[in-house]
């Protein structure tokens, strides 16, 4: 006979599965409120059940928790590529991303996490996706990995006023899981346009996922880091030098690689100084 789990173990299991946000204001005991007999006998309702009201304390079905807004029934949503290409400024792109409902990740997160820092900066850093703290605050890299990133930038004379920070994915995947390839594909036109509009002198890709998505490389970050690559897209007038390095979250788990990341930062500083001398 299986050993009964304690309430603490049950709660930990839910958190590890990604259920780390409360939906209703108070719990609903469905065992204490059985459905009417007629409803139990019905094979299928004649019409969809009415959506439960948060004011009554009843929790709606998960699919209805974050309904998509602004869509006409039967009308196909505008593609992320069409929306991105229609934007002529970073502010317009931010509005387009916040209004976009084509990615299912938006239904399970709290906020769109667009960017932080100075969009006029010469260095643009791109990570993979927001985590829990980022989802709560609406800013990229504000959790433990963000604090490490701030220290990394400070070590070469940069901060969030002299750098610009964003992610390939603008919405937190449930449970901080790795984004699906289809989710990356949906968001790729946004980050490509984002880079075009910021038009930085140098790019830094934080982690293998960002490097693979934007450089089209199959190698892991261990093989890509330590050397400069060229990032190109139709909206750029010239290729941008891009440096892949380890994601700060990875460095927190494996601090032995911090010395390699430090070499990457020194290479960034040297390249940035050289670029500034030519302007």
Protein Blocks (a to p, Z undefined) as FASTA:
>chain_A
ZZdddfklmmmmmmmnopaccfbfbdcdfklmccdfklmmpmbdfbdcddddfklopacd
fklmmccehiaehiacddfklmmmmpcbfklmmmmmmmpckbfklmmmmbdcfbgcjfkb
cbdcddfbdcfklmmnopahkbfmlmmmmmmmmmnopafklcccddfblcdcehhiacdf
klmmmmmmmmmmmmmmnopabdcdedjklmmmmnopabdfklmgopacddddfkbcbdcd
ddddddfklmmmmmmlmmmmmmmmmmmmmmmmmmmmmZZ
